[in-house]
Each structure stands twice: as structure tokens, then as C-alpha cells.
Amino acid sequence: MKVLLVDDEPAMLLAMKRLLSKMEGVELVGSFQNAVEVLEFVREREVDLAFLDIQIAADDGLELAHSLRLLRPDLDIVFTTSHAEYAIQAYDVYPLDYMVKPISRRRLAETITRASGRRSVSSSDVGGLTHNRLTVRGMGCFEASSKQAGAVKWISKKSMELLAYLLVKRGRNAAKIRILEDIFPDMPHKNAETYLNTAVYQLRKALTMHGFKAIVISSQEQYRLDLDQADVDFIQFEQGIEELSEINSANEAMAIDLEKQFTGELFEDKSFGWVTVERERLAIMYDSFAKRLASWLLAQQRYREAAHIARKMVSRNEFEEESNLLLLNILGAMGDRQSLDHYYERYTQLLLQELGLKPSPLIQGLYEQY
């Protein structure tokens, strides 16, 4: 089992190294004193178990744990700390264990044994179901699959739409009457109810083939999904943005990876009428985050990375002024006069041809500045 340590106290790292070196089946693959190095390491190397101090000098161990979760969802995390009062907050990221310093050899051995047991069950994949998860891509497309049976084969379009609908509810209950109104809007209530019952049956049947017989839960005229068994890209994306309230050198790698995950609109290739509001909300969330990231990269003089993100934003909405201002600013700061002139000319022509307008004084002023 590959283990890494994160603690800003050299004495604690040394003590843990000594304890782990005497434990069979454990390979210490890295030890670190700051979050930046940890994230870079985990992006490139395989790790099974991480021991994290909750307070790591200027870094936040809880924030680091959230970042690691996004990079490697299957990574087991154990928190080590001198402060027991952090325990409740720590369990927000579902750690394997929580240990208060000083850590005894017996206590550490118990945790290692527990982690090894989980790994053994995962490797054996008992019945093909253990640790089998439903993987869902909803940004730019709609696809669902599992390791057990590959891509989900939909029995009907409505059963597929029902899964998408319940995924957007993020594990919350959806009232039956509301589902009927949203998924079967033009159908008489009695007929819609029959079709819904059929769609629920078909969805459960399709997912049962993948080992998720009980993922669709119904109770008291309501339906929901058990998302403990699912990895959903747009839910993970939103959680990642919520964690990155501020972009800095400690989390820049995670921020860049997160931006790359946005590959298109929510269920982009589907014409679900009810998804419009949620699609727009996710798009606004991405645009706001992407602008923050591109602006931060610009401030760090990482012009090419910033320009790539700004161009992606502009391609999504060619007339949105803030994104165009940002891109012009980046091109100007790069000193790439040819690209600046070409882009400004293209933008000016587009405004005139499509809207009959000229660039705003703000954009004209920025262009003239460079």
C-alpha cells in the first residue's frame, strides 16, 4: 500500500516515517510540508493512503483534503492533529480515520490494517459489485457507465431523461407530481403517471445490469438517487468551485484541472425542456470561475494559459464584453501586437455584422492603450 505524509512539523514526519517503516506491506512514497508539493505529486503518482495534518503552516489541511478528493476520489485520507475539536469539520471529506497526536504504534497499526482491508476488498471486487461505481458525464454530453458493464444501455429515452432529471436534484427528493409536469408536460395526468411508472421500472432494470439495483429510491410519492454510488462530473465540478473561493499558489493546479473539466453545457446534446435553468446556472458558475482563474494567471504573467481560458470563454459568448476585455488585456500584456490587432478587427466586424454596433468606449480605450 502506497502511503504519503503531510505535516509541517519535521519531528512528526520523522516519527511517522519510523513507525511506518516497521509495518509490513507499507511503502512510504512521499513526505511533504506544504500543500503545493502534495498536489503536484498526487497528480503524477499513485497513492493509496494519505496522512494529513489539519493545520499545515500557512495551508489548510481540510482544503487540501478536498483538493485531493477531486484529483483521486478513491484515495483514503487519515487526519492527524493535536486538536480534537476539528473532528466534525474533518468528516465533511469522509476520511478513513482521525487521529489525535501523539500517535501510538498500536493506533497506527489499526488504521493501516483497516485501510489494507478496504483495498483488498476493492481489488477482489467481490461479485463484481464492490467499489463498482456509476460514472456520469453530463457536461457537453450525457453518458453513464460502470466498470462492471461498460456504458448504460437505455431501454427508452424517457428512462434516460429520468436519470438526468434525478441527477440534477443532487440526491434530494423530487415530487412525483413535479416529475410528471416536467418530463411529461403535454400528457394527460393518468397517462403520464403510467409512463412514469414504466420509466422508473426501465431505469432500475438498466442500472441493475451494472450492479445498482437500489440506486433509485422511491417513497411517499417522491423519487431520488443514492449518489453515494455515483461519480457525477457536474456535481464534482460545482463542489470544486465552491472549495476554490480564492485562487492561490497552493491550489492553482487544482483550479487549472477543474477548468479543463468544463467541456460543454449541461446535457448539451439533449433537448430536455426542464434543464434550461440548471444549464444556465452551471454556465454562469463556470464563466465566473474561469474569469477569476484567467485574471489570476494574467497577474502571474502566465499569459498563454490565461489567453487559452479567455478564448474559451469568448467562444462560448462572442458578444460578452467582460470576456472580450479580458482577452484583449491578456493579448496586450503579452506584447503580441499581431494577435491583438487581428482579434480587435475580428471583434469589430462581428459586432457590426451581427448587431450593427461598434465596440464600446471601454474596449476601444483598452485597445488604443496597447
N, C-alpha and C positions, 0 to 999 in steps of 0.2 A: 504494500500500500504506500503510495507516494504522498508525503506529508510536507507541508511548509509551515514556517513560524513567522509571526509578525508581532514585534514588541519593541518599543523604543528603549527598553532597559537592557543593556548588554549582559548584565548579570542574569536576568531572567532567560534570555536567549541561550546563554551558556548552560544554565541549569536544565532547561528543557532538552537541549541537544544531548546532554549526558544521559538523561532519563530515557530518551527515545533510542539512543544508540544501544541500549541493553534490551530492547524489545524486538522479538522475532517477527519477521515479516514487514518491518517498517523501514522505509527508505526516506531519509530526510533530503528533499530535493532543493530546498532553499530556505534561507532565513533573512528577514528584512526588518528595517526600522522605519520605513515610510511607505505610504500608500502607492505612490507613483511607480516605484520599482516592482511592487507586488502585481499591479495590474499589467504591466509590461510583461512580466514573467508568465503570468497565468494565460495571457493571450497566446503565448508561443509554446508552453509546456503543459504536459498532462499532470494534473494534481487531483488526488482523491480526497484529501482532508486538510483543512487549514485551521490552525490555532491563531486566533486574532485577539490582541489586547483591545479592549473597547476604547481606551484612551492612548493614542499613538502620537505623542508630542503634539504637533500642530494639526494632525489629521484626526478624522472622526472614524473610529473603528466600525460604527454602525453604518455609516455612509459607504465605507469600503466594502462591508459585507453585502450591501445592496448592489454595488457595482460588480462584485464577484458573482452574485446570483445571476445577473444579466449575462455575464460572459460564459459562465458554466453552471447551468441550473442544477446539475447533479452533484455539484461539489458539497461535501459535508463540511459544516462550519462549527467550530467549538470556540466559544468566547472565554477568554481568561482575563480576570480583572481583580483589582484589590477592593472594588466597590460593589457590594452585593445589590445596592439599590438600582443598578442598571438592568437588572434581570428582566423586568417586564418589557422595557423597550427592546431589549435584545431579542426577545422571542418574536418580534414582528417579522424577522427574516428567517424564521423556522430553523434555528440552529440545532445541531445534533446534541449539543451539551453546553453547559455554562459552569465554569469552574472558578472558584474564588482562590486567589493566591494566599499563601504558598501552596503549591500543588504537590501532593504526595505521589510516590511511585505507584502505590496501590490504586489511587484515584485515577491516575493517568492510564494505567493498565486497563481499568474497567471501560474507560472511554474508547481506547484503541480496540478492545475486544468487541465493543458494540458497533463501532464503525466497520470493522472487518466482517462482522456478521451481516451487516447490511450489504456490503459489497459482494459477499459470497452468494447471497440470495439473488442479487441483481445479475451476477454472472451466470448462475444456473438457470435463471429465467423460468422458474417452476411453472409448468403448464402453459408457458408462453405468455403469461399474463403479468407476472411480477415486474414492476417497473416499466411495463408497456404503457406508453402514453399516447394520447391523441394529439397530433401536431396539426395546428391550423394556421394557414396563411390567409390573411384577409386583406392585406394591403397590396393593391394592384391586381388582385385576383381573388378567387375563393377556392381553396383546396384543403382537404383534410386527409390525413393518413396516419398510419401507425407502423411500428417496426414489425408487428405481428402479421399484418396482412396487406401492407402497402397502401395504395390510395383507396379511399372510401368509394364504393360503387353505389351511387344513388339509385334508389328504387323509383323515385319520382322527383320532379322539380320542386314540388311543394314540401317534401320531406327535407330536401336540401335547404330550401328557404327557411324552414322552421328552425333548423340548426343555426343558421346565420342569425336569425331573429333572437334566439335564446342566448347566443354568444354575446350579442350586443348588450344584453341585460346584465352581463358580467356576474352570473351566479345568483342574481336577485330573482324573485318570483315575478312571473308575468301572468296577469289575469287572463283567464280563458276568453272572456268577452272582448278584451283588448286585442288578443291574438286574432280572433275572428274578424274584427274590424280592420286590422292592418294587413293580414295576409289574404283574406277572402273578402275584400271590400264591396264587391259588386254581386255577392251571392246571398240569397235568402238565408236567414239565420239557421234554419233547420238543416238545409243542405250544407252550409258552411261547417256546422258542428260535426256532421258526418264525415266531411272531407278532412277536418282537423284530426278526428279520431284515427282516420286512416293514415294521415301523415305521421302522427305520433307513432303508430304501430310500425310503419315502414322505416322511420328513423331509428327506432330501437332495434329493429331487425338488422338494418345495415351496420349499426355500431356494435351489435352483439358479435358479428363476424370478426371484429377487431378486439374483442375482449372487454367491451364497455357496455355490458347489458344494463347496468343500473345508473348510467350517467344522466339519463333523462328522468327527472323526478317530478311526479305529479301529486298534488294534494289540495283538497278543498277548492277545486275549480281554478287551480293555478299550476304553472309549469316552471321549472328551472333546470339548469345544468349543474352537475357537480364538477366544478372546474379544478378540483384537486387532481384530477386525472388528465388535465389538458394543458398544453403549452400553446397559447394563442398570441400571435405576433403583435396584433394591435393593442392588446391588453398589456403585454410586456413593454411595448413602446411607450404607452401612456404612463405606466409606472416608472419607467426610466426617466422620462421628462420631469415627473414630479420630484424625483430624487435630485435632479440637477437644477436646483433653484439658482445656483451660481456656478458658472463655468470657471475653472481654475486649472493650474498645472497638475493638481492631484487627480483630477477627473477628466482631463482633456481626451485621453484615449477612449474612455467610455463614451464621452459625448460624440466623438467622431464616429465611433462604431454605431451609436444609436441613430445618428443622422442617416447613415447608409441604409439602415433598416427600412426607412420610409421609401418604398419602391412604387408607390402609386396610391390612388384614392381607395377608400374602404370599399371592398367588394366591387372594384372598378368595372369588371366585366359583367356585372349583374344589374338588372333594372328593377331592383326591389324598391317599390314606392315609399316604404316606411323608413328607408335608410338615409334619406336626404339630410335630415338634421344631424344625425350622428356622423355622417360623412363630412359634412361641413365643419363640425366641431373638431374632428380629428385633423382636418386640413389646416384649420386656424392654429391649432396647437403646434403642428409641425412648422408652419410658417414663422410663428413667434420664436420657437426654439432655434430654427435654422438661422434666423436673423441674429439672434444672440451669439450663436456659435461663429458665424461668419464675421461678425463685428469683433469678437474676441480674437479670432485668428488674424484679422487685419491689424489689431493693436499689437499683436506679437510679430508682425511683419511676415506672416506666413501667407503671402499673397496668393499663391497658386491654389492652395487649399481653400482659402476664403472665396476666390473667384469661382471655383468649381461649384461650391454650395450656392453662391449668389446666382450663377447661371441656371442652376436647377430651379431656384425659386422663380426666376423670371420666366422660364419656360412654362411654368405652371400658370402664371398670370402675367401676360406681357404688358399689361397696362397699369399694374400696381406700382404706384410711384415710389414707395419706400424701398422696394426691392431693386428698382432701377437706379435709384440714388446710391444704394449700397454698392451695386456692381460698378457704376461709374467711378465711385470713390476708390474702390479697390484697383481698378484699371489705372486710374490716375496716380495712385500711390505707388504702383508697380513701375511707373515711368514708361509704360507700354503705350506710347502715343498712337501707334498704328491701330491697335485694338480699340483704344478709346475713341478715335475718330470714326472707325468703322462701326462701332456699336452705337454711337450717338447718331450717326447718319441713318442707320437702320431703324432705330427707335423713332426718330423724327418722321421718317417716311411712313412707318406703320401707323403712328398717331394720325397723320394727315389722311392716309388712305382709308383707314377703318373708322375713324371718329371725326375727321375734319378738324382736328385740333393741332395746336403747336405745343411743344414741351413747355412745362410750367417755368416761371421765372426761377424757381429753386433749382431745377435741373439745368436750365441754361446757364445759371450763375456758376454751378459746380463745374460744368464743362469748360466754361471760359476761364475758371480758376486754374485749371490744369493746362 
